[in-house]
Amino acid sequence: MGPPGYLRLTLKLFGNQDIAGLRPQFPGNIEGTAHVASEATGVSGLAGRYATALFDLADQQQALDTVAGDLIKLRQMIEESPELARLVRSPVLSRDVQARAMATLTEKAELGTTVRNFVGVVARNRRLFALTGIIAGFLGLLAARRGEVTAEVTAAQALTKGQLTAINEQLNRAIGSKVAVDVRVDPAIIGGLVVKVGSRMVDGSLRTKLTRLQLAMRGI
């Protein structure tokens, strides 16, 4: 069952879904307690503070890889479901509704307890709009721990294992250091890839090529 199905189930359960099982494992003043650590690692801002708090907890639990996998799965769900994307970004829904919805979604997706509890805290703090930024911050911190350079690769559709391997090898040769590839799916680019490493970006998307063609045609 895909994310839209999760959302339909969530809407049916709004009236009786109990979120008492979501017990925060994070301090109530998470936005202040993680500030110093986030600044030290270069992941700043609201999303950086939440990412650092989660990273520290996962590190203590020796569960960095497990949490990273759950976060990548959650981000993919958000990217593939317009309904879920609207849910996390909605300024209209109450924190209770958002928390109950996310509790159901993360449970049905079989995400680990750490990520489920964390998402519950984010929802109750009215910070779901920053969730994808928090995920990116966590993955950035993990890459830094491993001594890797993070390359954000945006594709129009999910990449195969072979494609990921080929991209990783090419980036390793081009950059000259170990690269962690962070793949995102955005059908809006139509085709091709957009690769961003730090402040450098190579836009090879079909959307950009078509835009350039349209601009060139105007001069004919």
N, C-alpha and C positions, 0 to 999 in steps of 0.2 A: 504493500500500500504506500502510495506516494504522499508527499506533504499535503496536497489538497485534501486527501482523505483524512489525514490527521486533523485538519482544520474543521472538516465537517463533523468529525467525532467530538472535537472540542466544543463546538457550538451546541451540540446536543447535551453535553455534560455541564454546561455553564450553571444550570440550576442546582446541581447536587454534587459537583466535584469538590472534594475537601482537600485543601492544600496544607492541612496541619502537619503532614509528613515532611514537608520541606523545612528542614531545620538549618538555618544559616550557620556556616562554619567560618564566617568572616565578620570582622568587627563592624559595628553599626556605623562608625565614622570612617568607612573604607576610603572615602575620597580624600581624607587627610592623612591617614596612617601610611598610605603607599606613596605619598608625594615625593619624599626624599629618594626612595629607591628608584622611582620611575625617572626622575631627573638624572640620576647617576647612570642609568643604562641608556639614556637617549630616547626613551619612549615617554613622551610628555603629554600633558593635557588630561582631560577627564578619562578618556579611553585608556591612556597609559597607566593611570593610577589603578584602575580596575584590573588591567592586564597584569600589572606587577603583583597585585595582591593575590590573584589566582596563580600566577607563576610561583610565587613564594610557597603557597600552600601545596601545589603539585610537587614542588621540589622536596618539601618536607616529607611528603608521602611517597617519594620516589616513583612518581606516576606522571612524569612530564610527557612521555611519549603517548601514554593512554589518553591523557587530557587533550593533548594536541590532536589526536585522531578524532576524539569526540567533537572538538571545536570545528575541525575541518568539515565533518559530517553535518554539523549544525549550520555552518555557513552555506554549504551546498543546498540544504533544505530551503534556506531563506532565498537564495539566488534562483532556485527552480520553482518557487511557489509565490506568485504575486499576492495571494491571500495572506501568506505568512509574512511577507515583506510589509504589507500594509498594517498587519497586526503589531509588529515591533516598532513601527514608525508612527503609529496613530497617537495624536495628542488628545484624542477625544475619549478613548477607552480608559476606564478607571484602572488603577494599579491592581485592584483585586481581580478584575476581569483578565487583565494581561497576565498576572501571576498564575491564575488557574489555567488559562489557555496554554501557557508555556510549560506548566507542570505536566499537563496531559501530553503535549507534543513531545517533550523530551523523554517522557516515560515510554511512550509508544515507539519512539526511535531507538529505545534501549541504550540511551546514553548513560555514562557512569554517574554514580552518586555525586561526585565532586562537581561535575559540570551542571548537573541538574540543580543542586543546591545553589550553586553560584548564579545561575540564570534566574532562580527564584529571588535571590537578593537583588540582582540588577532590576528585575521587574518591580519589586516592592519599593525600590528607590527611584522609580520612574526614569530609568536610564536605558531602557531597551533600545532606544533610538541609536545608542552608541555601540550596540552589540557587535556589529561587524568590525568596527574600529578596534574594539577590545580584542576580538579574535586575531586581527592582524597584528596588534601589539604583542600578544602572547607569542605568536609564531616568530615575530621579530626577536623577542627576548631569547627564545629557544635557539634560534639560528646564531645569535651572538654568543650564547653559552658554548655552542659547538664550534665556534670560530668560522662560521659560514657567512657568505654574503647572500642576502635574500633577493631573489629575482621574482618579481610579480609578473606572471604570464596570464594574459587574458585571451581566452579562445571562445569561438562562437558555439562550440559544443564540447562535451567531455572528451579528453584526450585518451588515447589508448596507452597501455604500458610501454609499447615500443616507441610511440611518439614522445612520451615523457623522457624516456632514456636518451633518445636522440637529442632532444632539446637540452637536457642536462649536460650531455657531453659537449655540445657546441658552446654552451655558456661557460663551462669550465675552461675550455680552450681560449675563448675570447677574453675572459676576465682574468684568467691566470690564478684563480684560487677556488676553493671549495664553494659550491653554490647550492643553496637550498631553494628549490623551485616551488613557488606558491601559486597554484593554478586557480584561476577563477573563470567561471563560465558566464558569458554575456552575449546572448543571441543577437543583440543590437549591432554588433560589429560585423555581422553577416558571414564573414569568413576571414581567414588569415589569423595573425597573432599580434598582440600588443605586448611588448616586453619592457618592463621598467626595472632598472637596477639603480637604486639610490635616486639621484636627480636626473639620471640619463634614461631616455625612453626611445624605443624604436617602434614606430607605429606601422605595422605591415598589414593592418586590417583592410578588408575589402571595402568597408564603409568609407574609410579615409581615401582610398584610391578612387572610389566613385565620386567623392566630393571634389577631389582634385581634377578629375576628368570634367565634371560639370563646370568648374571654374574656368578650365581651359577652353571649353566649348563656347563660353560666353564671349570670348575674344574673337571667335571666328565670324 
